[in-house]
Amino acid sequence: MNGANELHRLSEACRQGRSGGLTTAAHPAVVWLLVSWWPQDNFYRLAAKHAWERRAALVYAFNVPLMVAAAVYVTRGPERSPAGGP
């Protein structure tokens, strides 16, 4: 999956008037799926190794929204290419 291609596909679907609310929700979901690793990685690196409360909070702060974003994306679903297509 190429993130730029996916955002372009979602934009086209929005312009064509298909599934407006879910398409609109899929845009930030895809963005979150693509960019959340960066702050999450840095916060884990900065958290003390024995600060389990902070690490647990980071898990909930990043991984739960990742699961929600994945559910929105899967619900919106990547469009299948026609048989014989790329």
Secondary structure, DSSP 8 states (H G I E B T S, - for coil): --HHHHHHHHHHHHHTTSSHHHHHHHHHHHHHHHHTHHHHHHHHHHS-TT-HHHHHHHHHHHHHHHHHHHHHHHHH------TT--
